[in-house]
């Protein structure tokens, strides 16, 4: 009865949003939705994957809408080219130069394109958008730069804080990607929690299909992967805490190697020193610039996924690992328990002995491995792309419904 009441209210308030049922009814919409596309059009990992996946899922599930992707530049790559080949995704470049376009001059384009909702996918929205008829949403992934300021340059930290705090103040709605991030927004920015909606992330669909053995063997040969390995994926930076895995590896069954995939930063030198100190050079393999299409196979052949990061806004690699049927060990202290669920294992990000104990616990029990895989796959259903996409569209609908006179 409640859903029917909401549907009737929606019809009465806004005839153009007349739907067959609230939420799922968005299939018959003809909305014009704009997105900050800088990451989608230029980043091949992280926020780029997040942005493309989100827009692609919306365009697939709700194809009657127009999806405008605003970006000052476009990088040429297979992933990005494929994204913009989607008939429902419309690339929008600046008409009069890109300088400060995303912050100011984009407003003219949004109005000219008759955009109804603008979604800032990463911490910012245009200034003065609140003075237009365009409804705005901003996604906040994390406030790590405030929780761990030592990992950021002073100027970068202040810029991130200024943009994100301003966006939270001016946006009509805030989407947080985890309960932990929502809590941080409330605590650090003093935002009313009623303005914030938690919508989890999923991962790319490519991680959700098991590869055939012949495909896995080809990937193994291509990268000379060992038969047994522990996997870690993520930028090699201090916050991600790779050094802890290296320290734990000294006390782990030496039949298992560590495979690390990620961009190297200056922190890599610290990791190298620890590897040399512990005599583990032959036990660790570093891979860089892995084609996206090969990443699922590398996950699927791993025995354990280890992710002892000090702090995350969510932890997409954990979702990728769970979909790949791999037991996960993560760190306590941020939101990783939200991503990994009750049947993954969690350790202190400062205790290498505890991490080694957790790894050995899994390696020593095939029954535990099977149990963690089954329960992990069951838990990760809550991050299904279809569900997340539906939640996001319902959020858009709700925003328009509440703003209709």
Secondary structure by P-SEA (a helix, b strand, c coil): caaaaaaaaaaaaccccccccccccccccbbbbbcccccccccccaaaaaaaaaaaaaaaacccbbbbbbbccccccaaaaaaaccccbbbbcccccccccccccaaaaaaaacccbbbccccccccccccccbbbbbbbcccccccccccccaaaaaaaaaaaaaaaacccbbbbccaaaaaaaaaacccccccbbbbbbbccccccccccaaaaaaaaaaacccccbbbbbccccccccaaaaaaaaaaccccbbbbbbcccccaaaaaaaaaaaacccccbbbbccccccaaaaaaaaccbbbbbcccccccaaaaaaaaabbbbbbbccccccccccccccccccccaaaaaaaaaaaaacaaaaaaaaaaaaaaaccccaaaaaaaaaaaaaaaaaaacc
